[in-house]
Amino acid sequence: MSNAFTYACRDCEGMEACPASIVAASEVEVWKLIELHAEFAHGEDPADWDQDTRTYLATLIKPVDVRVKEEA
């Protein structure tokens, strides 16, 4: 079972040269970070994204297992 979610900007059509990757504990957090990244790195306004764009981006968010370091 996954405990985190990931998004790699380079997986998005037209963004193949972008090195940004995001890993967060929830899909909601990943979405916030995608929006922030799009604004600052690509000059996009996420408020302008239509539902088709958001649906496409959602397919690029993947569940992932992340090993969390346990406190000693």
C-alpha beads as a LAMMPS data file, in Angstrom:
LAMMPS data file: protein, C-alpha beads

72 atoms
71 bonds

1 atom types
1 bond types

-500.0 500.0 xlo xhi
-500.0 500.0 ylo yhi
-500.0 500.0 zlo zhi

Masses

1 110.0

Atoms # bond

1 1 1 0.000 0.000 0.000
2 1 1 1.365 3.406 -0.917
3 1 1 2.022 6.054 1.689
4 1 1 2.731 9.007 -0.597
5 1 1 2.100 10.438 -4.046
6 1 1 4.476 11.689 -6.712
7 1 1 4.403 13.895 -9.807
8 1 1 7.212 14.461 -12.311
9 1 1 6.807 17.565 -14.456
10 1 1 8.783 15.932 -17.294
11 1 1 5.938 13.408 -17.685
12 1 1 3.649 16.241 -18.778
13 1 1 3.431 16.764 -22.529
14 1 1 5.651 19.700 -23.518
15 1 1 7.579 19.709 -20.234
16 1 1 10.051 16.918 -21.009
17 1 1 13.063 19.130 -20.181
18 1 1 11.790 20.106 -16.711
19 1 1 13.654 18.332 -13.894
20 1 1 11.084 19.036 -11.164
21 1 1 9.626 16.142 -9.203
22 1 1 7.247 16.286 -6.267
23 1 1 6.626 13.748 -3.507
24 1 1 4.092 14.411 -0.757
25 1 1 1.953 12.531 1.734
26 1 1 -1.369 13.332 0.062
27 1 1 -2.757 14.049 -3.383
28 1 1 -4.059 17.377 -2.086
29 1 1 -0.533 18.415 -1.108
30 1 1 0.831 17.267 -4.489
31 1 1 -1.795 19.387 -6.263
32 1 1 -0.817 22.479 -4.269
33 1 1 2.853 21.898 -5.102
34 1 1 2.093 21.292 -8.799
35 1 1 0.229 24.592 -8.921
36 1 1 3.042 26.437 -7.147
37 1 1 5.645 24.886 -9.452
38 1 1 3.645 25.723 -12.586
39 1 1 3.337 29.338 -11.478
40 1 1 6.959 29.945 -10.519
41 1 1 8.838 27.684 -12.944
42 1 1 6.622 27.982 -16.007
43 1 1 4.742 31.272 -15.542
44 1 1 1.367 29.543 -15.694
45 1 1 -1.708 30.547 -13.727
46 1 1 -3.355 27.351 -12.465
47 1 1 -6.635 29.267 -12.193
48 1 1 -6.647 29.270 -16.009
49 1 1 -6.469 25.455 -16.249
50 1 1 -9.658 23.936 -17.598
51 1 1 -11.119 20.657 -16.383
52 1 1 -9.496 18.702 -19.229
53 1 1 -6.060 19.958 -18.149
54 1 1 -6.718 19.054 -14.521
55 1 1 -7.996 15.617 -15.524
56 1 1 -4.844 15.038 -17.601
57 1 1 -2.549 16.193 -14.779
58 1 1 -4.372 13.899 -12.349
59 1 1 -3.297 10.925 -14.482
60 1 1 0.329 11.923 -13.863
61 1 1 0.018 11.766 -10.062
62 1 1 1.140 8.303 -8.976
63 1 1 0.995 6.486 -5.630
64 1 1 4.424 5.580 -4.293
65 1 1 5.934 3.883 -1.264
66 1 1 8.372 6.084 0.614
67 1 1 10.504 4.688 3.375
68 1 1 10.199 7.010 6.345
69 1 1 13.129 7.126 8.724
70 1 1 12.010 6.019 12.157
71 1 1 13.156 7.987 15.156
72 1 1 15.667 6.228 17.378

Bonds

1 1 1 2
2 1 2 3
3 1 3 4
4 1 4 5
5 1 5 6
6 1 6 7
7 1 7 8
8 1 8 9
9 1 9 10
10 1 10 11
11 1 11 12
12 1 12 13
13 1 13 14
14 1 14 15
15 1 15 16
16 1 16 17
17 1 17 18
18 1 18 19
19 1 19 20
20 1 20 21
21 1 21 22
22 1 22 23
23 1 23 24
24 1 24 25
25 1 25 26
26 1 26 27
27 1 27 28
28 1 28 29
29 1 29 30
30 1 30 31
31 1 31 32
32 1 32 33
33 1 33 34
34 1 34 35
35 1 35 36
36 1 36 37
37 1 37 38
38 1 38 39
39 1 39 40
40 1 40 41
41 1 41 42
42 1 42 43
43 1 43 44
44 1 44 45
45 1 45 46
46 1 46 47
47 1 47 48
48 1 48 49
49 1 49 50
50 1 50 51
51 1 51 52
52 1 52 53
53 1 53 54
54 1 54 55
55 1 55 56
56 1 56 57
57 1 57 58
58 1 58 59
59 1 59 60
60 1 60 61
61 1 61 62
62 1 62 63
63 1 63 64
64 1 64 65
65 1 65 66
66 1 66 67
67 1 67 68
68 1 68 69
69 1 69 70
70 1 70 71
71 1 71 72
